[in-house]
Amino acid sequence: MDAVEIACVIYFYSRKQRKKNKKRYWIHPLLETRNEFGQFASCFQELKKHQDKFFGYVRMSVSSFEELLTVLYDTIKGQDTKFR
């Protein structure tokens, strides 16, 4: 093999390796669905699966959030009114 053939083999091998590398994303797929379904509805269940993303979003752990929700539930739940 001459130098040109070796260079071609190395080039194509390195190109193949780059394609195998895990693709990184600019926007997390979890956040891409916000526009379709609304921010809270689409994100909350998925955020619970990703502990680090959940903490970055609400600044507390899932267990702390659940505990806070149980304490405040009666205060923040919707109420039936006679208004429109």
ABEGO torsion letter per residue (X at the ends): XBAAAAAAAAAAAAAAAAAABBBBBABBAAAAAAAAAEAAAAAAAAAAABAAAAAAAAGBBAAAAAAAAAAAAAAABBBBBABX
